[in-house]
Amino acid sequence: MTMPKRVSDRLTKSIGKFQQVLKIAKDRDVNESDTVSIIKDMLADVFGYDKYIEITSEFAVRGTYCDLAIKVDNKVEYMIEVKAIGLELKEGHLRQALEYGVNNGVQWIILTNGMVWKLYKIRFEQPVNYDFVCSFNFAELDPKNEEHLEKLYIICKEGLGKDAREEFHEKVLIVNRFILGALILNDEVVGVIRKELRKISDGVLVTPEEITNILKNEVIKRDVIEGDDAKKAQTKVKKFYNKAKKTPKQPQEQCKEGVSLSDQLLNQGEQQANPKP
């Protein structure tokens, strides 16, 4: 994704400043209220939001208040659950943050203690589910690392108009260990591996089943091919290849004996340009 230079310059300048701020806050073990104040400063100085117009701490959720919300052009873009900087983020904190989002129809959720930031996207389906999009430790960010800056950019105000978070989320869904594991075990890929094995072994025959068993039991980690995420990836890959098999192949141009296809096309072009009377 392309990041505007002014945004990358702002990120580069602000990272060092807030790394120092967060270190001091962590050493002093500041409370949740003070951590919220620091997060507000970061949302403004790092991520580009207007502190007084677009960042609010007065967002009621069924009688309680979400710590922070980012509201741009009358639309809530993020709900943010903040914990004290010295507190480790846990599953219960995530459930609380997700509940805020579900109850208000807000898809994008941030859970943070200032140091660690975690981004999630809620899927409003039956039952409601969510995707973990990314996380980063602000203290470990490198201003010269493009991947680090990209993770910041998807939360930035400028990234909203460029659909940066949606693009990043789509990449996460496709480029992950479950999809790669499903691809490796697909019949098409196993067939390619079988052909290559025959080449390097002077024609030794190996069955697809033998290759699949070795991949499952000795090459790929078990958690990559088992569980809900693995099953979803396998279904996605299977659907793709089934669809590809059903799509009719376009007939290829047949070459006349002794005449290359390129020359044939050139001759056809000349004939169309200079038709016989």
Phi and psi restraints in degrees (value plus and minus 20) as a CYANA .aco file:
   2 THR   PHI    -112.4   -72.4
   2 THR   PSI     104.9   144.9
   3 MET   PHI    -125.3   -85.3
   3 MET   PSI     108.9   148.9
   4 PRO   PHI     -77.3   -37.3
   4 PRO   PSI     123.5   163.5
   5 LYS   PHI     -80.8   -40.8
   5 LYS   PSI     -57.8   -17.8
   6 ARG   PHI     -84.2   -44.2
   6 ARG   PSI     -50.7   -10.7
   7 VAL   PHI     -93.3   -53.3
   7 VAL   PSI     -65.7   -25.7
   8 SER   PHI     -82.8   -42.8
   8 SER   PSI     -56.3   -16.3
   9 ASP   PHI     -84.6   -44.6
   9 ASP   PSI     -62.5   -22.5
  10 ARG   PHI     -84.2   -44.2
  10 ARG   PSI     -62.9   -22.9
  11 LEU   PHI     -83.0   -43.0
  11 LEU   PSI     -64.9   -24.9
  12 THR   PHI     -80.5   -40.5
  12 THR   PSI     -61.8   -21.8
  13 LYS   PHI     -92.1   -52.1
  13 LYS   PSI     -55.9   -15.9
  14 SER   PHI    -105.2   -65.2
  14 SER   PSI     -41.5    -1.5
  15 ILE   PHI     -79.7   -39.7
  15 ILE   PSI     -71.8   -31.8
  16 GLY   PHI     -80.2   -40.2
  16 GLY   PSI     -61.6   -21.6
  17 LYS   PHI     -79.4   -39.4
  17 LYS   PSI     -69.5   -29.5
  18 PHE   PHI     -99.9   -59.9
  18 PHE   PSI     -38.7     1.3
  19 GLN   PHI     -84.6   -44.6
  19 GLN   PSI     -58.3   -18.3
  20 GLN   PHI     -89.4   -49.4
  20 GLN   PSI     -63.3   -23.3
  21 VAL   PHI     -79.1   -39.1
  21 VAL   PSI     -66.8   -26.8
  22 LEU   PHI     -87.4   -47.4
  22 LEU   PSI     -54.9   -14.9
  23 LYS   PHI     -83.8   -43.8
  23 LYS   PSI     -64.5   -24.5
  24 ILE   PHI     -83.4   -43.4
  24 ILE   PSI     -64.5   -24.5
  25 ALA   PHI     -81.9   -41.9
  25 ALA   PSI     -59.9   -19.9
  26 LYS   PHI     -87.2   -47.2
  26 LYS   PSI     -62.1   -22.1
  27 ASP   PHI     -83.0   -43.0
  27 ASP   PSI     -54.6   -14.6
  28 ARG   PHI    -107.6   -67.6
  28 ARG   PSI     -26.4    13.6
  29 ASP   PHI      31.9    71.9
  29 ASP   PSI      35.8    75.8
  30 VAL   PHI     -86.2   -46.2
  30 VAL   PSI     136.2   176.2
  31 ASN   PHI    -100.5   -60.5
  31 ASN   PSI    -199.3  -159.3
  32 GLU   PHI     -84.3   -44.3
  32 GLU   PSI     -59.2   -19.2
  33 SER   PHI     -81.3   -41.3
  33 SER   PSI     -63.7   -23.7
  34 ASP   PHI     -89.2   -49.2
  34 ASP   PSI     -54.4   -14.4
  35 THR   PHI     -84.4   -44.4
  35 THR   PSI     -59.7   -19.7
  36 VAL   PHI     -79.9   -39.9
  36 VAL   PSI     -61.4   -21.4
  37 SER   PHI     -81.8   -41.8
  37 SER   PSI     -60.6   -20.6
  38 ILE   PHI     -86.1   -46.1
  38 ILE   PSI     -60.9   -20.9
  39 ILE   PHI     -81.2   -41.2
  39 ILE   PSI     -60.1   -20.1
  40 LYS   PHI     -79.4   -39.4
  40 LYS   PSI     -64.1   -24.1
  41 ASP   PHI     -82.3   -42.3
  41 ASP   PSI     -59.8   -19.8
  42 MET   PHI     -88.0   -48.0
  42 MET   PSI     -61.2   -21.2
  43 LEU   PHI     -81.1   -41.1
  43 LEU   PSI     -52.0   -12.0
  44 ALA   PHI    -102.2   -62.2
  44 ALA   PSI     -74.6   -34.6
  45 ASP   PHI     -99.4   -59.4
  45 ASP   PSI     -50.7   -10.7
  46 VAL   PHI    -113.9   -73.9
  46 VAL   PSI     -70.5   -30.5
  47 PHE   PHI    -116.1   -76.1
  47 PHE   PSI     -25.8    14.2
  48 GLY   PHI      66.3   106.3
  48 GLY   PSI      -4.0    36.0
  49 TYR   PHI    -111.8   -71.8
  49 TYR   PSI     132.4   172.4
  50 ASP   PHI     -96.6   -56.6
  50 ASP   PSI      98.4   138.4
  51 LYS   PHI     -81.8   -41.8
  51 LYS   PSI     -50.3   -10.3
  52 TYR   PHI    -119.1   -79.1
  52 TYR   PSI     -36.3     3.7
  53 ILE   PHI    -132.9   -92.9
  53 ILE   PSI     -60.2   -20.2
  54 GLU   PHI    -123.8   -83.8
  54 GLU   PSI     -27.0    13.0
  55 ILE   PHI    -136.5   -96.5
  55 ILE   PSI     101.3   141.3
  56 THR   PHI    -150.1  -110.1
  56 THR   PSI     126.0   166.0
  57 SER   PHI    -134.3   -94.3
  57 SER   PSI      -6.4    33.6
  58 GLU   PHI    -133.0   -93.0
  58 GLU   PSI      27.4    67.4
  59 PHE   PHI    -126.5   -86.5
  59 PHE   PSI      84.8   124.8
  60 ALA   PHI     -98.3   -58.3
  60 ALA   PSI     116.4   156.4
  61 VAL   PHI    -149.0  -109.0
  61 VAL   PSI      79.8   119.8
  62 ARG   PHI      30.4    70.4
  62 ARG   PSI      30.8    70.8
  63 GLY   PHI      67.8   107.8
  63 GLY   PSI     -32.7     7.3
  64 THR   PHI    -133.1   -93.1
  64 THR   PSI     152.7   192.7
  65 TYR   PHI    -139.6   -99.6
  65 TYR   PSI     109.3   149.3
  66 CYS   PHI     -89.1   -49.1
  66 CYS   PSI     123.8   163.8
  67 ASP   PHI     -76.8   -36.8
  67 ASP   PSI     -71.2   -31.2
  68 LEU   PHI    -166.7  -126.7
  68 LEU   PSI     133.9   173.9
  69 ALA   PHI    -161.8  -121.8
  69 ALA   PSI     126.3   166.3
  70 ILE   PHI    -126.6   -86.6
  70 ILE   PSI     100.4   140.4
  71 LYS   PHI    -143.4  -103.4
  71 LYS   PSI      96.2   136.2
  72 VAL   PHI    -141.8  -101.8
  72 VAL   PSI     106.9   146.9
  73 ASP   PHI      32.2    72.2
  73 ASP   PSI      26.5    66.5
  74 ASN   PHI      45.2    85.2
  74 ASN   PSI      -3.2    36.8
  75 LYS   PHI    -142.6  -102.6
  75 LYS   PSI     109.7   149.7
  76 VAL   PHI     -97.0   -57.0
  76 VAL   PSI      94.5   134.5
  77 GLU   PHI    -111.1   -71.1
  77 GLU   PSI     -54.8   -14.8
  78 TYR   PHI    -161.3  -121.3
  78 TYR   PSI     123.4   163.4
  79 MET   PHI    -132.6   -92.6
  79 MET   PSI     113.7   153.7
  80 ILE   PHI    -142.6  -102.6
  80 ILE   PSI     101.8   141.8
  81 GLU   PHI    -120.1   -80.1
  81 GLU   PSI     100.7   140.7
  82 VAL   PHI    -131.0   -91.0
  82 VAL   PSI     115.3   155.3
  83 LYS   PHI    -139.1   -99.1
  83 LYS   PSI     138.7   178.7
  84 ALA   PHI     -75.8   -35.8
  84 ALA   PSI     125.6   165.6
  85 ILE   PHI     -79.8   -39.8
  85 ILE   PSI     -47.4    -7.4
  86 GLY   PHI    -108.4   -68.4
  86 GLY   PSI     -19.6    20.4
  87 LEU   PHI    -115.7   -75.7
  87 LEU   PSI     110.9   150.9
  88 GLU   PHI     -94.2   -54.2
  88 GLU   PSI     114.3   154.3
  89 LEU   PHI     -93.1   -53.1
  89 LEU   PSI     110.5   150.5
  90 LYS   PHI    -146.3  -106.3
  90 LYS   PSI     154.1   194.1
  91 GLU   PHI     -79.9   -39.9
  91 GLU   PSI     -58.4   -18.4
  92 GLY   PHI     -82.8   -42.8
  92 GLY   PSI     -55.3   -15.3
  93 HIS   PHI     -86.0   -46.0
  93 HIS   PSI     -59.9   -19.9
  94 LEU   PHI     -84.3   -44.3
  94 LEU   PSI     -63.8   -23.8
  95 ARG   PHI     -79.9   -39.9
  95 ARG   PSI     -59.7   -19.7
  96 GLN   PHI     -83.4   -43.4
  96 GLN   PSI     -64.5   -24.5
  97 ALA   PHI     -85.1   -45.1
  97 ALA   PSI     -62.0   -22.0
  98 LEU   PHI     -85.3   -45.3
  98 LEU   PSI     -56.3   -16.3
  99 GLU   PHI     -82.3   -42.3
  99 GLU   PSI     -60.5   -20.5
 100 TYR   PHI     -79.2   -39.2
 100 TYR   PSI     -65.3   -25.3
 101 GLY   PHI     -85.7   -45.7
 101 GLY   PSI     -64.7   -24.7
 102 VAL   PHI     -82.7   -42.7
 102 VAL   PSI     -63.5   -23.5
 103 ASN   PHI     -88.9   -48.9
 103 ASN   PSI     -37.1     2.9
 104 ASN   PHI    -138.2   -98.2
 104 ASN   PSI     -13.6    26.4
 105 GLY   PHI      46.0    86.0
 105 GLY   PSI       9.8    49.8
 106 VAL   PHI    -123.8   -83.8
 106 VAL   PSI     102.4   142.4
 107 GLN   PHI     -97.9   -57.9
 107 GLN   PSI     -55.6   -15.6
 108 TRP   PHI    -119.7   -79.7
 108 TRP   PSI     107.3   147.3
 109 ILE   PHI    -146.9  -106.9
 109 ILE   PSI     117.3   157.3
 110 ILE   PHI    -139.8   -99.8
 110 ILE   PSI     111.3   151.3
 111 LEU   PHI    -137.3   -97.3
 111 LEU   PSI     104.8   144.8
 112 THR   PHI    -172.4  -132.4
 112 THR   PSI     133.5   173.5
 113 ASN   PHI    -138.4   -98.4
 113 ASN   PSI      -0.3    39.7
 114 GLY   PHI      75.4   115.4
 114 GLY   PSI     -70.0   -30.0
 115 MET   PHI     -98.2   -58.2
 115 MET   PSI     -78.3   -38.3
 116 VAL   PHI    -115.9   -75.9
 116 VAL   PSI     110.0   150.0
 117 TRP   PHI    -140.1  -100.1
 117 TRP   PSI     111.9   151.9
 118 LYS   PHI    -148.3  -108.3
 118 LYS   PSI     110.6   150.6
 119 LEU   PHI    -132.9   -92.9
 119 LEU   PSI     112.9   152.9
 120 TYR   PHI    -151.8  -111.8
 120 TYR   PSI     133.8   173.8
 121 LYS   PHI    -144.6  -104.6
 121 LYS   PSI     103.7   143.7
 122 ILE   PHI    -100.1   -60.1
 122 ILE   PSI     117.3   157.3
 123 ARG   PHI    -124.8   -84.8
 123 ARG   PSI      91.3   131.3
 124 PHE   PHI    -102.2   -62.2
 124 PHE   PSI      60.7   100.7
 125 GLU   PHI    -150.3  -110.3
 125 GLU   PSI    -196.5  -156.5
 126 GLN   PHI    -130.9   -90.9
 126 GLN   PSI      92.8   132.8
 127 PRO   PHI     -96.7   -56.7
 127 PRO   PSI     144.8   184.8
 128 VAL   PHI     -81.7   -41.7
 128 VAL   PSI     116.5   156.5
 129 ASN   PHI    -157.1  -117.1
 129 ASN   PSI    -197.1  -157.1
 130 TYR   PHI    -171.7  -131.7
 130 TYR   PSI     139.6   179.6
 131 ASP   PHI    -135.6   -95.6
 131 ASP   PSI     115.3   155.3
 132 PHE   PHI    -100.4   -60.4
 132 PHE   PSI     101.5   141.5
 133 VAL   PHI    -114.3   -74.3
 133 VAL   PSI     -71.8   -31.8
 134 CYS   PHI    -189.7  -149.7
 134 CYS   PSI     148.9   188.9
 135 SER   PHI    -168.6  -128.6
 135 SER   PSI     138.7   178.7
 136 PHE   PHI    -176.1  -136.1
 136 PHE   PSI     132.7   172.7
 137 ASN   PHI    -121.2   -81.2
 137 ASN   PSI      95.5   135.5
 138 PHE   PHI     -80.5   -40.5
 138 PHE   PSI     -52.6   -12.6
 139 ALA   PHI     -87.1   -47.1
 139 ALA   PSI     -41.0    -1.0
 140 GLU   PHI    -121.6   -81.6
 140 GLU   PSI     -16.3    23.7
 141 LEU   PHI     -89.3   -49.3
 141 LEU   PSI     120.7   160.7
 142 ASP   PHI    -132.4   -92.4
 142 ASP   PSI      96.1   136.1
 143 PRO   PHI     -77.9   -37.9
 143 PRO   PSI     -38.4     1.6
 144 LYS   PHI    -115.8   -75.8
 144 LYS   PSI     -22.5    17.5
 145 ASN   PHI    -113.5   -73.5
 145 ASN   PSI      95.6   135.6
 146 GLU   PHI     -83.8   -43.8
 146 GLU   PSI     -55.8   -15.8
 147 GLU   PHI     -85.8   -45.8
 147 GLU   PSI     -57.5   -17.5
 148 HIS   PHI     -85.5   -45.5
 148 HIS   PSI     -64.4   -24.4
 149 LEU   PHI     -85.1   -45.1
 149 LEU   PSI     -54.6   -14.6
 150 GLU   PHI     -82.7   -42.7
 150 GLU   PSI     -60.6   -20.6
 151 LYS   PHI     -84.8   -44.8
 151 LYS   PSI     -54.0   -14.0
 152 LEU   PHI     -91.5   -51.5
 152 LEU   PSI     -60.7   -20.7
 153 TYR   PHI     -82.8   -42.8
 153 TYR   PSI     -54.6   -14.6
 154 ILE   PHI     -87.9   -47.9
 154 ILE   PSI     -36.8     3.2
 155 ILE   PHI    -115.7   -75.7
 155 ILE   PSI     -38.7     1.3
 156 CYS   PHI     -82.0   -42.0
 156 CYS   PSI     133.8   173.8
 157 LYS   PHI     -79.8   -39.8
 157 LYS   PSI     -60.3   -20.3
 158 GLU   PHI     -84.3   -44.3
 158 GLU   PSI     -48.8    -8.8
 159 GLY   PHI     -90.5   -50.5
 159 GLY   PSI     -43.0    -3.0
 160 LEU   PHI     -81.4   -41.4
 160 LEU   PSI     -66.2   -26.2
 161 GLY   PHI     -90.2   -50.2
 161 GLY   PSI     -40.7    -0.7
 162 LYS   PHI    -117.1   -77.1
 162 LYS   PSI     -15.7    24.3
 163 ASP   PHI      34.9    74.9
 163 ASP   PSI      15.3    55.3
 164 ALA   PHI     -83.1   -43.1
 164 ALA   PSI     -60.2   -20.2
 165 ARG   PHI     -89.9   -49.9
 165 ARG   PSI     -56.4   -16.4
 166 GLU   PHI     -86.7   -46.7
 166 GLU   PSI     -60.5   -20.5
 167 GLU   PHI     -83.8   -43.8
 167 GLU   PSI     -63.7   -23.7
 168 PHE   PHI     -85.6   -45.6
 168 PHE   PSI     -61.5   -21.5
 169 HIS   PHI     -81.6   -41.6
 169 HIS   PSI     -62.4   -22.4
 170 GLU   PHI     -82.3   -42.3
 170 GLU   PSI     -59.0   -19.0
 171 LYS   PHI     -83.6   -43.6
 171 LYS   PSI     -61.5   -21.5
 172 VAL   PHI     -81.6   -41.6
 172 VAL   PSI     -59.3   -19.3
 173 LEU   PHI     -87.5   -47.5
 173 LEU   PSI     -50.3   -10.3
 174 ILE   PHI    -115.2   -75.2
 174 ILE   PSI     -66.5   -26.5
 175 VAL   PHI    -115.1   -75.1
 175 VAL   PSI      65.6   105.6
 176 ASN   PHI    -170.3  -130.3
 176 ASN   PSI     148.4   188.4
 177 ARG   PHI     -84.5   -44.5
 177 ARG   PSI     -49.0    -9.0
 178 PHE   PHI     -91.6   -51.6
 178 PHE   PSI     -63.0   -23.0
 179 ILE   PHI     -85.5   -45.5
 179 ILE   PSI     -64.0   -24.0
 180 LEU   PHI     -83.1   -43.1
 180 LEU   PSI     -60.6   -20.6
 181 GLY   PHI     -82.9   -42.9
 181 GLY   PSI     -62.5   -22.5
 182 ALA   PHI     -84.3   -44.3
 182 ALA   PSI     -58.6   -18.6
 183 LEU   PHI     -84.1   -44.1
 183 LEU   PSI     -64.2   -24.2
 184 ILE   PHI     -82.0   -42.0
 184 ILE   PSI     -55.9   -15.9
 185 LEU   PHI    -107.3   -67.3
 185 LEU   PSI     -24.4    15.6
 186 ASN   PHI     -87.6   -47.6
 186 ASN   PSI     127.2   167.2
 187 ASP   PHI     -75.0   -35.0
 187 ASP   PSI     -57.8   -17.8
 188 GLU   PHI     -81.8   -41.8
 188 GLU   PSI     -65.9   -25.9
 189 VAL   PHI     -92.1   -52.1
 189 VAL   PSI     -60.1   -20.1
 190 VAL   PHI     -79.1   -39.1
 190 VAL   PSI     -58.2   -18.2
 191 GLY   PHI     -82.6   -42.6
 191 GLY   PSI     -60.4   -20.4
 192 VAL   PHI     -85.0   -45.0
 192 VAL   PSI     -64.1   -24.1
 193 ILE   PHI     -80.0   -40.0
 193 ILE   PSI     -60.6   -20.6
 194 ARG   PHI     -81.5   -41.5
 194 ARG   PSI     -62.7   -22.7
 195 LYS   PHI     -83.9   -43.9
 195 LYS   PSI     -62.4   -22.4
 196 GLU   PHI     -87.6   -47.6
 196 GLU   PSI     -55.8   -15.8
 197 LEU   PHI     -83.2   -43.2
 197 LEU   PSI     -59.2   -19.2
 198 ARG   PHI     -83.3   -43.3
 198 ARG   PSI     -56.4   -16.4
 199 LYS   PHI     -86.2   -46.2
 199 LYS   PSI     -65.5   -25.5
 200 ILE   PHI    -103.8   -63.8
 200 ILE   PSI     -27.0    13.0
 201 SER   PHI    -135.2   -95.2
 201 SER   PSI      -3.0    37.0
 202 ASP   PHI      36.6    76.6
 202 ASP   PSI      23.5    63.5
 203 GLY   PHI      71.7   111.7
 203 GLY   PSI     -11.0    29.0
 204 VAL   PHI     -84.5   -44.5
 204 VAL   PSI     111.2   151.2
 205 LEU   PHI    -108.6   -68.6
 205 LEU   PSI     109.9   149.9
 206 VAL   PHI    -149.0  -109.0
 206 VAL   PSI     114.2   154.2
 207 THR   PHI     -99.0   -59.0
 207 THR   PSI     133.8   173.8
 208 PRO   PHI     -77.8   -37.8
 208 PRO   PSI     -55.5   -15.5
 209 GLU   PHI     -84.1   -44.1
 209 GLU   PSI     -59.5   -19.5
 210 GLU   PHI     -83.2   -43.2
 210 GLU   PSI     -63.5   -23.5
 211 ILE   PHI     -84.3   -44.3
 211 ILE   PSI     -65.3   -25.3
 212 THR   PHI     -80.6   -40.6
 212 THR   PSI     -63.0   -23.0
 213 ASN   PHI     -83.8   -43.8
 213 ASN   PSI     -60.3   -20.3
 214 ILE   PHI     -86.7   -46.7
 214 ILE   PSI     -62.5   -22.5
 215 LEU   PHI     -80.3   -40.3
 215 LEU   PSI     -65.0   -25.0
 216 LYS   PHI     -88.2   -48.2
 216 LYS   PSI     -60.7   -20.7
 217 ASN   PHI    -116.4   -76.4
 217 ASN   PSI     -41.6    -1.6
 218 GLU   PHI    -147.6  -107.6
 218 GLU   PSI     -35.9     4.1
 219 VAL   PHI    -130.1   -90.1
 219 VAL   PSI     -71.5   -31.5
 220 ILE   PHI    -115.3   -75.3
 220 ILE   PSI     116.6   156.6
 221 LYS   PHI     -83.7   -43.7
 221 LYS   PSI     124.7   164.7
 222 ARG   PHI     -80.2   -40.2
 222 ARG   PSI     -58.6   -18.6
 223 ASP   PHI     -90.1   -50.1
 223 ASP   PSI     -32.2     7.8
 224 VAL   PHI     -99.8   -59.8
 224 VAL   PSI     -45.3    -5.3
 225 ILE   PHI    -135.8   -95.8
 225 ILE   PSI     -16.1    23.9
 226 GLU   PHI    -147.5  -107.5
 226 GLU   PSI     134.4   174.4
 227 GLY   PHI      81.1   121.1
 227 GLY   PSI     153.6   193.6
 228 ASP   PHI     -83.2   -43.2
 228 ASP   PSI     -65.0   -25.0
 229 ASP   PHI     -82.8   -42.8
 229 ASP   PSI     -59.7   -19.7
 230 ALA   PHI     -85.6   -45.6
 230 ALA   PSI     -61.6   -21.6
 231 LYS   PHI     -84.8   -44.8
 231 LYS   PSI     -59.8   -19.8
 232 LYS   PHI     -82.9   -42.9
 232 LYS   PSI     -62.1   -22.1
 233 ALA   PHI     -85.4   -45.4
 233 ALA   PSI     -62.8   -22.8
 234 GLN   PHI     -83.5   -43.5
 234 GLN   PSI     -58.9   -18.9
 235 THR   PHI     -84.9   -44.9
 235 THR   PSI     -62.7   -22.7
 236 LYS   PHI     -81.7   -41.7
 236 LYS   PSI     -65.6   -25.6
 237 VAL   PHI     -87.1   -47.1
 237 VAL   PSI     -61.5   -21.5
 238 LYS   PHI     -83.1   -43.1
 238 LYS   PSI     -62.2   -22.2
 239 LYS   PHI     -81.4   -41.4
 239 LYS   PSI     -61.4   -21.4
 240 PHE   PHI     -81.2   -41.2
 240 PHE   PSI     -68.3   -28.3
 241 TYR   PHI     -90.2   -50.2
 241 TYR   PSI     -54.9   -14.9
 242 ASN   PHI     -83.4   -43.4
 242 ASN   PSI     -60.5   -20.5
 243 LYS   PHI     -85.9   -45.9
 243 LYS   PSI     -59.6   -19.6
 244 ALA   PHI     -84.8   -44.8
 244 ALA   PSI     -55.5   -15.5
 245 LYS   PHI     -88.4   -48.4
 245 LYS   PSI     -54.0   -14.0
 246 LYS   PHI     -98.6   -58.6
 246 LYS   PSI     -39.3     0.7
 247 THR   PHI     -95.0   -55.0
 247 THR   PSI      99.7   139.7
 248 PRO   PHI     -84.9   -44.9
 248 PRO   PSI     117.3   157.3
 249 LYS   PHI     -96.7   -56.7
 249 LYS   PSI     121.9   161.9
 250 GLN   PHI     -93.8   -53.8
 250 GLN   PSI     115.2   155.2
 251 PRO   PHI     -84.4   -44.4
 251 PRO   PSI     117.1   157.1
 252 GLN   PHI    -109.0   -69.0
 252 GLN   PSI     129.4   169.4
 253 GLU   PHI     -85.3   -45.3
 253 GLU   PSI     112.4   152.4
 254 GLN   PHI    -109.9   -69.9
 254 GLN   PSI     114.0   154.0
 255 CYS   PHI    -104.8   -64.8
 255 CYS   PSI     115.7   155.7
 256 LYS   PHI     -90.4   -50.4
 256 LYS   PSI     128.2   168.2
 257 GLU   PHI     -78.5   -38.5
 257 GLU   PSI     106.0   146.0
 258 GLY   PHI      63.4   103.4
 258 GLY   PSI     -24.3    15.7
 259 VAL   PHI    -143.7  -103.7
 259 VAL   PSI     105.4   145.4
 260 SER   PHI     -90.8   -50.8
 260 SER   PSI     137.6   177.6
 261 LEU   PHI     -80.9   -40.9
 261 LEU   PSI     -58.3   -18.3
 262 SER   PHI     -80.1   -40.1
 262 SER   PSI     -64.3   -24.3
 263 ASP   PHI     -86.7   -46.7
 263 ASP   PSI     -56.4   -16.4
 264 GLN   PHI     -82.0   -42.0
 264 GLN   PSI     -64.0   -24.0
 265 LEU   PHI     -84.6   -44.6
 265 LEU   PSI     -58.7   -18.7
 266 LEU   PHI     -83.5   -43.5
 266 LEU   PSI     -62.9   -22.9
 267 ASN   PHI     -83.2   -43.2
 267 ASN   PSI     -60.0   -20.0
 268 GLN   PHI     -84.8   -44.8
 268 GLN   PSI     -58.1   -18.1
 269 GLY   PHI     -85.0   -45.0
 269 GLY   PSI     -59.9   -19.9
 270 GLU   PHI     -87.1   -47.1
 270 GLU   PSI     -58.6   -18.6
 271 GLN   PHI     -85.5   -45.5
 271 GLN   PSI     -57.9   -17.9
 272 GLN   PHI     -89.8   -49.8
 272 GLN   PSI     -54.8   -14.8
 273 ALA   PHI     -95.8   -55.8
 273 ALA   PSI     -50.9   -10.9
 274 ASN   PHI    -147.5  -107.5
 274 ASN   PSI      51.2    91.2
 275 PRO   PHI     -83.5   -43.5
 275 PRO   PSI     126.6   166.6
 276 LYS   PHI     -90.7   -50.7
 276 LYS   PSI     122.7   162.7
